[in-house]
Amino acid sequence: MICPEPSALQELVQDLHRQAQPWLPAGSGSRLSWGSPVEVPLVVSTNQLNKLVEHCAGDFTVTVQAGLPLQTLQAELASAGQWLAIDWPWGSGPAGEASGTVGGLVARGLAGGLRQRYLGVRDQLIGLQVLRADGTWAKAGGKVVKNVAGYDLMRLFSGSWGSLGLITELTLRTYPLPHERSGLLLSGPLGALELLRRRCLTAPLMPQRLDWWSSALSGNNQPALLLALASVSAAAIDDQLRQHEHAAAAAGVATERLDPQQLLELEARSRHGCSDWLLRLGVLPAQASALLNDPALRDLPCCLAAGAGLGMAWASADVLPAYRVTQLRQRCQALGGQLSVLQQPAGLNPPLAAWEESPASRMIEAVKREFDPLQQLARGRLPGAPQPGITA
């Protein structure tokens, strides 16, 4: 891995292009093992691009260089009473100390349970600067929330995993820190929890978070729903939680009231564990309870955003053999969803494909050729495209 100074970055990329040298864009390099295996001898890091460029608190926007640690950004925003309403990436640590960089977060494009209220990473991105494979600078969006100028490169680069270019600068939307926050942990039969899930999603006070927990994650031999509410009014939150508690009692579901600190502790639990396997699951929200009830998943720690049907499952290699991951992928497909293998045991032979081939794979490959005609960037790591020689 090399970490060039900002002034030397463009010249470096231009030299690599002239030599047709393959390379992998990266932030801090904390999650290079995620996604498809990449055989690239050179990793170019944005560690030296680590400045907070501009925080327009009145406009609720912030512009940062891509190598700025996410934890540093959240601390700076918190001092102004704001935050980036995005979950810590899986494996970040209790306080986000291993969360990686802002550019890496956007390049992966993964969102957690907070998308229930704030949408995903790409929806909070309002401006982007990238360095293309040939060393050409390109920009998209701007520095204001309502900006529709130019082609929307931001949605292409969010979730591109470094396969289209090196993200160097980003402008993102910020939000006020919640004044009041409380929640519930609801545990019980899946059928009753599914009814409560629908009730929570249609309640007057929109959940800040509503996550499915598998029995293995809840630790009480029953699945659970983790509900978080945020508002300027503690009375409004308390009234809403009491209504949910009454509905849960009528349905035979146990409830535990959670204060802000308890919420943080449970949220941290849902992104830690033994992770020889780290799986990204996605099904239709109405099918999430069916997925949690499936034998292939029932004994694995798993957290799914209940309003989106997206989430993570993880396990050690001795608990989860590869054939069960294949079965789980087939089950997700049968429920109208998909499964991505973000991390798998080292030396697995044959390795499993990180992503399933998309119906739009030809379009994805055509976009890749336009941005990277020499196929230098992140060879073999193109979400939605075929991965030669790898088991699906």
C-alpha positions as CSV (number, residue, x, y, z in Angstrom):
1,M,0.0,0.0,0.0
2,I,1.2,3.5,-0.8
3,C,-0.1,6.7,0.6
4,P,0.8,9.5,-1.7
5,E,0.7,13.2,-0.8
6,P,-2.3,15.0,-2.3
7,S,0.0,17.0,-4.6
8,A,1.5,13.8,-6.0
9,L,-1.7,11.8,-6.4
10,Q,-2.6,12.8,-9.9
11,E,0.8,12.3,-11.3
12,L,1.0,8.9,-9.7
13,V,-2.3,7.8,-11.3
14,Q,-1.2,9.1,-14.7
15,D,2.0,7.1,-14.5
16,L,0.1,4.0,-13.6
17,H,-2.2,4.5,-16.5
18,R,0.7,4.9,-19.0
19,Q,2.2,1.6,-17.7
20,A,-1.3,-0.1,-17.7
21,Q,-0.5,-1.1,-14.1
22,P,-3.4,-2.6,-12.2
23,W,-4.2,-1.0,-8.8
24,L,-6.8,-0.9,-6.1
25,P,-8.2,2.3,-4.7
26,A,-8.5,2.3,-0.9
27,G,-9.0,4.4,2.2
28,S,-7.4,3.2,5.4
29,G,-7.3,-0.4,4.1
30,S,-9.3,-1.7,7.0
31,R,-11.7,-3.7,4.9
32,L,-9.7,-4.7,1.9
33,S,-10.7,-8.3,2.6
34,W,-14.3,-7.5,2.0
35,G,-15.9,-8.4,-1.4
36,S,-14.4,-10.3,-4.2
37,P,-10.8,-11.4,-3.8
38,V,-8.5,-9.0,-5.8
39,E,-5.1,-10.0,-7.0
40,V,-3.6,-6.5,-7.3
41,P,0.1,-5.9,-6.4
42,L,-0.5,-2.2,-5.7
43,V,-3.0,-0.4,-3.3
44,V,-3.3,3.3,-3.5
45,S,-4.6,4.8,-0.3
46,T,-6.2,8.2,0.4
47,N,-4.8,8.3,4.0
48,Q,-3.1,11.6,3.2
49,L,-6.3,13.2,2.0
50,N,-7.7,13.5,5.5
51,K,-8.9,17.1,5.9
52,L,-12.4,18.5,6.7
53,V,-12.7,21.0,3.9
54,E,-15.8,22.9,4.9
55,H,-18.7,22.5,7.3
56,C,-21.7,24.7,6.4
57,A,-23.7,24.2,9.6
58,G,-26.5,26.5,8.5
59,D,-27.0,24.6,5.3
60,F,-26.5,21.2,7.0
61,T,-23.7,20.1,4.6
62,V,-20.1,19.1,5.1
63,T,-17.3,18.7,2.6
64,V,-14.4,16.3,3.4
65,Q,-11.5,14.7,1.8
66,A,-12.1,11.0,1.2
67,G,-9.4,9.8,3.6
68,L,-10.9,11.5,6.7
69,P,-11.7,8.9,9.3
70,L,-15.4,8.6,9.9
71,Q,-15.0,8.7,13.6
72,T,-13.1,12.0,13.3
73,L,-15.9,13.5,11.1
74,Q,-18.6,12.5,13.6
75,A,-16.7,14.0,16.5
76,E,-16.2,17.3,14.6
77,L,-19.9,17.4,13.6
78,A,-21.0,16.6,17.2
79,S,-19.2,19.6,18.5
80,A,-21.6,21.7,16.3
81,G,-24.7,19.7,17.4
82,Q,-24.9,17.7,14.1
83,W,-24.0,14.3,12.8
84,L,-23.8,12.2,9.7
85,A,-26.9,9.9,10.0
86,I,-25.2,6.7,8.9
87,D,-24.5,3.5,10.8
88,W,-21.0,2.6,11.8
89,P,-19.8,-0.1,9.4
90,W,-19.8,-3.7,10.7
91,G,-16.7,-4.3,12.9
92,S,-16.2,-0.6,13.8
93,G,-15.9,-1.1,17.6
94,P,-18.2,0.4,20.3
95,A,-17.3,4.0,19.5
96,G,-16.6,3.7,15.8
97,E,-12.8,3.5,16.4
98,A,-12.3,1.0,13.5
99,S,-14.9,2.5,11.2
100,G,-12.4,3.4,8.4
101,T,-12.7,6.5,6.1
102,V,-15.6,8.4,4.7
103,G,-14.5,7.6,1.2
104,G,-14.4,3.9,2.0
105,L,-17.9,4.1,3.5
106,V,-19.3,5.7,0.2
107,A,-17.4,3.3,-2.0
108,R,-18.9,0.3,-0.3
109,G,-22.4,2.0,-0.3
110,L,-23.7,-0.2,2.6
111,A,-26.4,1.2,4.9
112,G,-27.8,-0.1,8.1
113,G,-30.9,0.3,10.2
114,L,-30.7,4.1,10.3
115,R,-31.8,4.1,6.6
116,Q,-35.3,3.6,7.9
117,R,-35.5,7.3,8.7
118,Y,-32.5,8.8,6.9
119,L,-32.2,6.7,3.7
120,G,-28.9,5.2,2.6
121,V,-25.4,6.4,2.0
122,R,-25.9,7.4,-1.6
123,D,-29.0,9.4,-0.7
124,Q,-27.0,11.6,1.7
125,L,-24.2,12.2,-0.9
126,I,-24.7,15.6,-2.7
127,G,-21.3,16.2,-4.2
128,L,-18.4,14.1,-5.3
129,Q,-14.9,14.5,-6.8
130,V,-13.0,11.5,-8.2
131,L,-9.8,10.8,-10.0
132,R,-10.4,8.6,-13.0
133,A,-8.2,5.7,-14.0
134,D,-6.3,7.9,-16.5
135,G,-5.6,10.6,-13.9
136,T,-8.4,13.0,-15.1
137,W,-10.3,14.8,-12.4
138,A,-14.1,14.6,-12.5
139,K,-16.9,16.2,-10.4
140,A,-20.6,15.6,-9.9
141,G,-23.2,17.3,-7.8
142,G,-22.3,20.3,-5.7
143,K,-22.3,21.7,-2.2
144,V,-26.0,22.4,-1.7
145,V,-28.8,19.8,-1.1
146,K,-30.9,20.8,-4.1
147,N,-28.5,20.3,-6.9
148,V,-29.4,18.5,-10.1
149,A,-26.6,19.8,-12.4
150,G,-24.7,17.3,-14.5
151,Y,-24.9,13.5,-14.8
152,D,-25.4,11.7,-11.5
153,L,-22.0,10.1,-11.1
154,M,-22.7,9.9,-7.4
155,R,-25.0,6.9,-7.6
156,L,-22.5,5.1,-9.8
157,F,-19.6,5.6,-7.4
158,S,-21.6,4.8,-4.3
159,G,-21.2,1.0,-4.1
160,S,-18.7,0.7,-6.9
161,W,-16.0,-0.8,-4.6
162,G,-13.2,1.2,-6.2
163,S,-13.9,-0.3,-9.6
164,L,-14.6,3.0,-11.4
165,G,-12.2,5.5,-9.9
166,L,-10.6,6.9,-6.8
167,I,-13.0,9.0,-4.7
168,T,-11.0,12.0,-3.4
169,E,-13.6,14.5,-2.0
170,L,-17.2,14.3,-0.9
171,T,-20.0,16.6,0.2
172,L,-22.6,15.1,2.4
173,R,-25.9,16.1,4.1
174,T,-25.8,16.4,7.9
175,Y,-28.6,16.3,10.5
176,P,-29.1,17.8,13.9
177,L,-28.2,15.5,16.7
178,P,-31.4,14.0,18.2
179,H,-32.5,15.9,21.4
180,E,-34.3,12.9,22.9
181,R,-33.9,9.2,22.1
182,S,-35.3,6.0,23.6
183,G,-36.4,2.6,22.5
184,L,-37.8,-0.9,23.0
185,L,-36.5,-4.4,22.6
186,L,-39.5,-6.7,21.7
187,S,-39.0,-10.4,21.9
188,G,-41.5,-13.1,21.0
189,P,-42.9,-15.4,18.3
190,L,-42.1,-14.3,14.7
191,G,-45.8,-14.0,13.7
192,A,-46.6,-11.6,16.5
193,L,-43.4,-9.6,15.9
194,E,-44.3,-9.3,12.2
195,L,-47.6,-7.6,13.2
196,L,-45.8,-5.3,15.5
197,R,-43.2,-4.5,12.8
198,R,-46.0,-3.3,10.5
199,R,-47.6,-1.3,13.4
200,C,-44.3,0.5,14.2
201,L,-43.7,1.4,10.5
202,T,-47.1,3.1,10.3
203,A,-47.0,4.8,13.7
204,P,-47.3,8.6,13.9
205,L,-43.7,8.9,15.1
206,M,-41.4,7.3,12.5
207,P,-38.8,4.8,13.9
208,Q,-35.3,6.1,13.8
209,R,-34.3,2.4,13.7
210,L,-36.3,-0.8,13.5
211,D,-34.1,-3.9,13.2
212,W,-34.9,-7.6,13.2
213,W,-32.6,-9.7,15.4
214,S,-32.3,-13.4,15.0
215,S,-32.6,-15.6,18.1
216,A,-28.8,-16.1,18.1
217,L,-28.2,-12.4,18.3
218,S,-30.9,-11.7,20.9
219,G,-29.6,-14.4,23.1
220,N,-33.0,-15.4,24.6
221,N,-34.0,-18.2,22.1
222,Q,-36.5,-15.9,20.5
223,P,-36.2,-13.4,17.6
224,A,-36.5,-9.7,18.5
225,L,-37.2,-6.3,17.1
226,L,-35.0,-3.4,18.2
227,L,-36.9,-0.1,18.0
228,A,-35.3,3.3,18.4
229,L,-37.3,6.6,18.4
230,A,-35.9,10.1,18.2
231,S,-37.6,13.4,18.7
232,V,-37.3,16.9,20.2
233,S,-40.0,15.8,22.7
234,A,-39.4,13.2,25.3
235,A,-43.1,13.2,26.0
236,A,-43.9,12.3,22.4
237,I,-41.4,9.4,22.5
238,D,-42.8,8.1,25.9
239,D,-46.4,8.2,24.6
240,Q,-45.4,6.3,21.4
241,L,-43.5,3.7,23.4
242,R,-46.3,3.1,25.8
243,Q,-48.7,2.5,22.9
244,H,-46.2,-0.1,21.4
245,E,-45.9,-1.7,24.8
246,H,-49.7,-2.1,25.1
247,A,-49.9,-3.6,21.6
248,A,-47.0,-6.0,22.5
249,A,-48.6,-7.1,25.7
250,A,-51.8,-7.9,23.8
251,A,-49.8,-10.0,21.3
252,G,-47.9,-11.9,24.0
253,V,-44.6,-10.2,23.2
254,A,-42.1,-9.3,25.9
255,T,-40.8,-5.7,26.0
256,E,-37.8,-4.0,27.6
257,R,-37.6,-0.2,27.7
258,L,-34.2,1.1,26.6
259,D,-32.6,4.4,27.6
260,P,-30.1,6.1,25.2
261,Q,-27.1,4.3,26.7
262,Q,-28.7,0.9,26.5
263,L,-29.7,1.6,22.9
264,L,-26.1,2.4,22.0
265,E,-24.9,-0.8,23.7
266,L,-27.4,-2.9,21.8
267,E,-26.6,-1.2,18.5
268,A,-22.9,-2.0,19.1
269,R,-23.8,-5.6,19.7
270,S,-25.4,-5.9,16.3
271,R,-22.2,-5.1,14.5
272,H,-19.6,-7.3,16.3
273,G,-18.8,-10.9,16.4
274,C,-16.6,-13.7,15.0
275,S,-16.5,-13.0,11.3
276,D,-14.8,-15.7,9.2
277,W,-18.1,-15.3,7.3
278,L,-19.7,-11.9,6.9
279,L,-22.9,-12.0,4.7
280,R,-25.0,-9.1,3.4
281,L,-28.6,-10.3,3.1
282,G,-31.4,-8.6,1.3
283,V,-35.0,-9.7,0.9
284,L,-38.4,-7.9,0.5
285,P,-39.3,-6.4,3.9
286,A,-42.4,-8.6,4.2
287,Q,-40.3,-11.7,3.7
288,A,-37.7,-10.9,6.4
289,S,-39.6,-12.9,9.1
290,A,-39.7,-15.9,6.7
291,L,-35.9,-15.6,6.2
292,L,-35.3,-15.5,10.0
293,N,-37.3,-18.6,10.4
294,D,-35.3,-20.6,7.8
295,P,-33.1,-23.3,9.3
296,A,-30.2,-22.1,7.3
297,L,-30.2,-18.8,9.3
298,R,-31.9,-19.6,12.5
299,D,-28.8,-20.2,14.6
300,L,-26.6,-17.4,13.1
301,P,-26.3,-13.9,14.5
302,C,-28.2,-11.7,12.1
303,C,-29.5,-8.1,12.1
304,L,-31.9,-6.9,9.3
305,A,-33.4,-3.4,8.8
306,A,-37.1,-4.2,9.2
307,G,-38.3,-1.5,6.8
308,A,-35.7,-2.4,4.1
309,G,-35.0,-6.1,4.5
310,L,-31.3,-5.5,4.3
311,G,-28.7,-6.5,6.9
312,M,-25.8,-8.6,8.0
313,A,-25.2,-12.2,9.3
314,W,-21.9,-13.5,10.5
315,A,-20.3,-16.7,11.9
316,S,-17.1,-18.5,12.4
317,A,-15.9,-21.1,9.8
318,D,-16.5,-24.0,12.2
319,V,-20.1,-23.1,12.7
320,L,-21.0,-22.2,9.1
321,P,-19.8,-24.5,6.3
322,A,-19.8,-23.2,2.7
323,Y,-22.6,-25.3,1.5
324,R,-25.0,-23.7,4.1
325,V,-24.0,-20.2,2.7
326,T,-25.0,-21.5,-0.8
327,Q,-28.3,-22.8,0.7
328,L,-28.9,-19.4,2.3
329,R,-28.2,-17.6,-0.9
330,Q,-30.7,-19.8,-2.7
331,R,-33.3,-19.1,0.0
332,C,-32.8,-15.4,-0.3
333,Q,-33.3,-15.7,-4.1
334,A,-36.5,-17.7,-3.5
335,L,-37.8,-14.9,-1.3
336,G,-37.1,-12.3,-4.1
337,G,-33.7,-11.1,-2.7
338,Q,-30.0,-11.8,-2.8
339,L,-27.0,-12.5,-0.7
340,S,-23.5,-11.0,-0.9
341,V,-20.4,-12.6,0.6
342,L,-18.4,-9.7,2.1
343,Q,-16.0,-12.0,3.9
344,Q,-15.2,-15.7,3.7
345,P,-12.7,-18.0,5.4
346,A,-9.2,-17.7,4.0
347,G,-8.2,-20.6,1.7
348,L,-11.7,-21.6,0.9
349,N,-11.5,-23.7,-2.3
350,P,-13.4,-22.9,-4.4
351,P,-14.2,-19.5,-3.1
352,L,-17.8,-18.3,-3.3
353,A,-18.7,-15.4,-5.5
354,A,-19.1,-12.2,-3.5
355,W,-22.0,-10.9,-5.6
356,E,-24.6,-12.6,-7.8
357,E,-24.6,-11.7,-11.5
358,S,-27.1,-8.9,-12.1
359,P,-29.6,-8.9,-15.0
360,A,-27.9,-5.6,-15.9
361,S,-24.4,-7.1,-16.0
362,R,-23.8,-6.1,-19.6
363,M,-24.6,-2.5,-18.8
364,I,-22.4,-2.7,-15.7
365,E,-19.5,-4.0,-17.7
366,A,-20.1,-1.3,-20.4
367,V,-19.9,1.4,-17.7
368,K,-16.7,-0.1,-16.4
369,R,-15.1,0.0,-19.9
370,E,-16.0,3.7,-20.2
371,F,-14.4,4.6,-16.9
372,D,-11.6,2.1,-16.9
373,P,-10.8,1.0,-20.5
374,L,-7.5,-0.7,-19.5
375,Q,-9.2,-2.6,-16.7
376,Q,-6.7,-1.4,-14.1
377,L,-8.9,-0.7,-11.2
378,A,-9.9,-3.4,-8.7
379,R,-9.6,-6.2,-11.2
380,G,-12.3,-8.9,-10.5
381,R,-14.2,-6.6,-8.1
382,L,-17.2,-5.3,-10.0
383,P,-20.6,-5.7,-8.2
384,G,-23.2,-7.3,-10.4
385,A,-20.8,-8.6,-13.1
386,P,-19.7,-12.2,-13.6
387,Q,-16.6,-13.3,-11.6
388,P,-14.7,-15.8,-13.8
389,G,-13.6,-19.0,-12.0
390,I,-15.6,-18.3,-8.8
391,T,-18.5,-20.5,-7.6
392,A,-21.8,-18.6,-7.5
